[in-house]
Amino acid sequence: MTIFKVAVLPRPEAEYQAAVVAGGGEVASLGPLVSGLIWTDSQEVAALAEILRAHEQIRWVQLPFAGVDNFRSVFDEVNSRKRAITFTSAKGAYREPVAEHALMLALALARALPERLSASTWGRKFAATLFDSNVLIVGGGGIAEELVRLLTPFRPEISVVRREAREMIGVTRVSSLDDLDQLLTTADFVFSTSALTEETRGLFNNRRFGLMKTSAYFINIARGAIVNTADLEAALRNNLIAGAGIDVTDPEPLPDGHSLWEAPNLIITPHTADTPEMCVELLSKRIVENVRRILAGEALEGEVNLKLGY
């Protein structure tokens, strides 16, 4: 019988240790017989790199979040040394709560909640609707797929921009980044759900906000650096777009006193689309499944493409 020893570091969370056992593995202290690693901290990049240098036998690393841009230096080192390590992320594991949060932001903006929550008078009668709208989703992963499912009752026409232009259920059109500018001109709601890469860094800037309809809403639940913060603020202050809802910022956390806090028609949530309470349960399920798959010789869920960085 194959014994698959897995270490849980740098914080040995009991829930993740239990998940390893539930998947058929054995939790162990870091040593020469450990071939799997559950990494529980997205910031301790240098520590992970040092462990991988010291333990050549490690063949699998499960990372804690869907976004793995912090670990790019680790991926580059593994590639340069031609190490046979499979990294898996949580991509797709948090799809339901994150898509739910994106939908909430869109509905709140459409119903003018930023304005109404600060009102002290009856005010204007205004609202937009998701029903029969034109929706553009930039990013075609698990969050996008779940968002499409949640949007379906609103009967929108949905376009998705993604790296690989393959068919998606419930989507009218799937395109590459080459078509982004054209699609922005007709969208009523623009959702950013993509990974942060060199290609997507600063993707939404002054020029692209200028392409959008002045009645359009922008929602970002991906990574803050996908958006040029100063350009987003300018777009809101100059009425280039109708409003924005963001769960991520650049910098993050957004400092107290930052001018973006005062931008009009903006909802900022503090990266709470998936809270720690949600993540622990969902990542545990991912760990159970991936340990089981390793023992069964099956392809893993959430495998990271080291060259692409996500």
N, C-alpha and C positions, 0 to 999 in steps of 0.2 A: 504494500500500500504506500502510495506517494505521500510524504509529509511535506506540506508547504508552510514554511515558517515565515511569518510576517511581523515586522516591527512597526509600532505606531509611535511616531515622533513628530515634532519635538515635545508635544503635549500628549501623553498617553491616555487619550479620552476613552472612558469606559465603554461608551456607546459604539465606538469604532472597533475597539477590541472585541466586543460581543459580535459585531458584524463579521469580523474575520472568522471567528469560530462558527458562526451560523452558515458561512459559505463553505465550510469544510477545512479551513486553514487552522494553523496553530500560532498563537501570539507568542513572540519571543523577544528577548532583549537583543539589541544589535550585536551581531557576532558573525562568524564565518559561515554559519549554516542558514542565515537569513537571506532569502532571495526576493522578498517582497517588502515594500515600504509604503505605509500610509502616512503622507506628510500633511500635518494638520495646521500649518501656518503659512499664509500667503506672503508674509514679509521676510521670513527667515531663509532667504535665497542662498546667502553665502554658506550657511550651515548645511543646507542640503547639498550644495556642490562639494563641500568638504567630505561629507559622509560618502558620497558616490565615488570620490577619488580614493578613499580609504577602503572601500568595500566593493571590489571588482565583481563580486558574485551577485550583486543585486541586479535583477532583470526586469523588475516591474515597480513603478512608482505611481501611486494614486495621489493626485493633487486635489486640494480642497474646493476649488471654485471652477466655474465655467471659464472665466477669463484667466488666462495663464501668461499674459504678457510680462508679468514680473519675472517669470522664470526663463526669459529668452536667453540670458547669458548661460544658464545651465544647459539648455537645448543645444546652443552653439558649441559648448565644450564637449558634450556627448557626441555630437556630429563630427567634430574635428578629431576626436580620439577613436571614432568608429566603434563606440560602445554599443552593444546589443541590449539596450534598455527600452522597454515600452513604457511610455508615460500615458496615463489616462487622466482626464479632467472630469469635472462634474457637468460638462456641457450636456444639456438636455435633462439633467436630473432636476433642475429647479424651474423647468419650463412653465409649469402651471402657475405658481405664485407670481413669477415675473411677468408672464403674459397678462395675468389678472390685473397686476399693478399698471401695466401699460394701458389696458382698457379703461381702468379707473381714471387715469390722467386724461385720456382723450375725452371721456364723458364729462369730467369736471370742467375742462376747457370749453367744450362745446356749449355747456350750460352756464358759462360765464361765472363759475364759482370764485375765481380769484377776485373778481370785482364785487360779487355779492357778499362774500365773507367779510370784507372790510367796509361794507356800506353802512351808512347811518341815515340814509334816506331811501325812498321808494325806488328811485332810479329808472333807467331805461328798460324797455321790454325788448330783450334780445336773447336769442339762442340759435345755435346751429345743431345739426343732427348727423349722426352716423348713418342713418337709414339712407340707402341708395347713394351713398357718397363714393368718392374716388379715393382709395387708400393705397399708399405706397409704403412698402416695408423694405428697408435696406438691411439685408442679412437674411439668410435662408436656412438657419439652423433650427434646433428644437423649439426655441422660444417663438420664432416666426411661425412655425407649423402650429403651435398651440394658439397663438394669437389669431391666426386665420380661422381656426375652429371657433374661437370665442366671438369673432366678428361675423360669422356666417349668418346668424339671425337678423343682422342689420342689412342684409342684401347689398353689401358694397361691391364695387368692382375693384378687385385687389390685384396690384402689380407687385412683384417681388424682384429686387435686384440682389444678385448673389454671384459668387465666383463661378459656379457651374450652372449654366442655364438649363436645368433639367425640370421636367414637369412636376408641379406640386398640386396636391388635391385642394380644391376650393379656390385656386388662384387663376385669374384670367390670363395673366402674362408673366412669364419669368424671363428676366433679362440680365445682361452683364452690366458692370459699372459703366460701360461705354454709353449706355442709354439713360443713365441717371439724370443728366441735365434735362433731357426732353421730358422724362416722366415727372420731374419736379414741377413743371409748368402747369400741370393739370390736376395735381393731387390736392385733396381737401385735408387729408391727414397724412403726415409723414412720420413713420416710426423707425427709429434707429435701433437695430437689434444685433448688429454685426460685431465680430471680434475686432480688437484693436491690433492692427498690423501697420507696417510702414505705408501700405496702400490706403488704409482708412484713417490714419492719423490726420486730424484737421480736415476731414472730408467735408464737413458742413462749415462753410465759411461765408464771408460777406457776399461773394459772387453767387453761391448757391442759394442763400436765403433770398437774394434778389431775384432769382428765377421763380421762386414760389409765389403763389397767389397771395394777395394781401389778406385774404380770408382764410388762409391755410393755418393749420396747427402742427407744431413739431413736438414729438415725444422722443426722449432718449432714455432708454433703460439698459444701455450697453456699456460703454466706457466713456468717461468724461472727455478724454483727449480726442475722441472722434469729432468733437465740436470745438471750433475756435471760440473760446468763452467771450472775448471782447466783441467778436462779430455777432454772436447771438444776442448779447446785450444791445448792441447798436441796432440790430434788426427789430428788436422789440420796441426800443425807444423811438425808432423812426417809422414804425408801423409797416415794416416790410412784410411781416407776418402777423397773424391775429393773436397768437399766443404760443406758449411752450410749456411743456411739463417735463421735468428732468429728475431722474433718480440718481444721477451720477454727475460729477462736476470735475473741472480741471482749473485750479487744484482741488484736491479732495482730501479731507473735508474742506468745504468752502469757508474761508476765514470769516470770523465776525467782522462786520463793517465793510465787507466786499461790496462793491457797487452793484453786483448782480442781484443781491438780496432786494434791492429797491427797483429792479426793472419791472415795468408794467406787464400785466397779463402773463405772469410767470408763476408756476407752481414748482417748488423745489422740495423734494423729499430726500432724507439723508441716507441714501443707499439702503432703503428698507423694502425693496421689491421682494427680496428674500432675506428674512431675518435669521439670526442664529438658531432660533427655536425651529424654524422650518428646515433650515439647512442640515441640521444634525440628523433628523429622521430621513431626509431624502438622500443625503450622502451615504448614510448607513446602508440604505437599499442598494445603492450603486456598488458599495464595497462587497456586500454579500454576493451580488451577481457576478462581479468581476473575479472574485476568489473562486467561485464555483466554475466560471468559464475557464480560468487558468488550469484548474484541475481536470477539466473535461477536454482541454485542448481546443477550445472554441475562441473565436474572435472576441475581443473585449469591447465593452461599451465606453464611448467617450475617448477613443484613442486620439492622441495628439499627433498631428503631422509636424514633426520637428523642423522641417524646412520652412513650412508656412508659419509656424509659431502658434497654432491653435488647433 
